[in-house]
């Protein structure tokens, strides 16, 4: 599918918010499709796939985040997929702290 202003608007939303609950994403997508008079028939997941195709060279992607253990809500989030020294400078946490945090999140989500 062609990359349109609606796709750009949704991406800008993710850049601003970082993450969003799936129900809210579907509301935003519907709102933006009306605003831009979008006539495509892409579902929410296909829409994200089109955006991700254009984000790939930047090593960014909108991913489905694990659902909340209690509420079972699903979230989408804009993530950096590049794991290099420069991207590691974006945090003040050490590699051991990040590994520890990842283990905690993994335990909570499973």
N, C-alpha and C positions, 0 to 999 in steps of 0.2 A: 504494500500500500504506500502511497505517496506520503511524504512528511509534510504536514500542513501547519498552519498557524495554531490550530487546535492542539496538535502534538507539542508545539513549542510552549504554548500556554500551560499545558499540564506539566511539562518539564520545569518551567519556571515555578510552578506551585511546589513541586518536590524540592527544588533548590532552596526555596524559602522555608518550607516546613521540615524537610529532612525525612520525615516518615508520616504516614497517615493510615488510619484504620480503613479496612476494605470498604465498609459501608459508606464512609465519608468520601473515599476515592470515587466510588460509583456516582455519588451525588455531584461531586465536582466535575467529573467527566461529562455527565449529562448536561450540567449547566454550561460548560465550555463548548460543547457541541452545539447547543442552541445559540449561544452568543456568536459563534463563528459560522453559523449556518452549515455545519459539517454534514455532509450527505453520505459519508461512508457507512459501511455496515459492520465495522470492526467491533468485536466484543472488548470488554475491559482488558483482558489478558492479551489479545491481539494488539490492542492499542499500545500497551507497554512494550510488547515485542518490537513494534515499529520504532518506538523511541529508543529502545536499547540498541537496535541496529545502528542508529546514528550516534549513540554514545560510545560504542565499542572502541573507536580509535582513541578516545579520551580515557579509556580504562575505567569508565563509570558504568553503572547499571542500576536500574530500578529492580529490586529483588523482593520476593515474598519473604517476610521475616517470620520466624516461628510464632505460632499462635500462643496467646496468653494461656498459661496452664489452667487457670480457674475459669475465665470467661470464654475461652476458646476463640477470641477475636483474632482475625488475621490482619496483619499489617503489611504495608508496602513501604520500602525505604530506599533512598538514593544512597548507594554505597560506592566506595573507591575500591576497585578490584586490583589495583597495582600495589604490590608489596615490595617496595624498594626503599633504599635509605632515605630518599627525599620525603616520601609519604610518611615514613616513621618519624620524621622531625615534626610532624603536625600534632604530636602528642607529647605530654610531659611525663607520661608513664614509661617505666622501663620495660624491656622485653619480658622479664619475669612477671611483672605486674599484669601485663596484657595477657600472658599465657594463663595466669591464675584466674583472671577475670573471665576468659573464654571457657575455662573449665567450670567455673561457677554457673555461667549462663547455660552451658551444655547440660549440667546436672539439673538445673531448674526446669529446662525445657523438655527433659525426657522423663 
